[in-house]
């Protein structure tokens, strides 16, 4: 094997590839995700950090 040859080949997904289909989330798992998002929003507010919009939207959903 030459010095220029790599044993490891990294395979990247093309940027234009469609994302994997969303998994079905059970109601119990969704409640946990909403509760976690609410905690993240509260923690970010206390620490003065920016919370992603997706997390804020999830935190506003009813449990």
C-alpha positions in Angstrom: 0.0 0.0 0.0 1.4 3.4 -0.9 1.6 6.4 1.4 -1.1 8.2 -0.7 -3.6 5.4 -0.4 -6.1 5.6 2.4 -7.5 2.5 4.1 -10.6 4.4 5.2 -13.1 5.5 2.6 -15.6 8.0 3.8 -18.9 7.9 2.1 -21.0 11.0 2.1 -24.6 11.4 1.2 -25.1 13.8 -1.7 -26.4 17.2 -0.7 -29.4 16.8 -3.1 -30.4 13.5 -1.6 -33.9 13.5 0.0 -33.9 13.1 3.8 -35.0 9.8 5.4 -38.8 9.6 5.9 -40.0 10.7 9.3 -40.5 7.9 11.8 -43.8 7.3 13.4 -43.6 8.6 16.9 -45.8 7.1 19.6 -47.9 9.6 21.7 -45.8 8.8 24.8 -42.5 9.5 22.9 -44.0 12.8 21.6 -44.9 13.9 25.1 -41.3 13.2 26.2 -40.0 15.2 23.2 -42.3 18.2 24.0 -41.3 18.1 27.7 -37.6 18.0 26.7 -38.1 20.9 24.3 -39.7 23.0 27.1 -36.8 22.3 29.4 -34.4 23.3 26.6 -36.2 26.6 26.0 -36.1 27.3 29.8 -32.5 26.4 30.1 -31.5 28.5 27.1 -33.4 31.5 28.4 -31.6 31.2 31.8 -28.2 30.8 30.1 -28.8 33.6 27.6 -28.5 31.2 24.6 -30.5 31.2 21.4 -33.0 28.3 21.0 -33.6 26.8 17.5 -37.0 27.7 16.1 -37.8 24.0 15.6 -37.3 23.4 19.4 -39.4 26.5 20.3 -42.2 25.3 18.0 -42.2 21.8 19.6 -42.2 23.3 23.1 -45.4 25.2 22.3 -47.3 22.0 21.4 -49.7 20.6 24.0 -48.6 17.5 26.0 
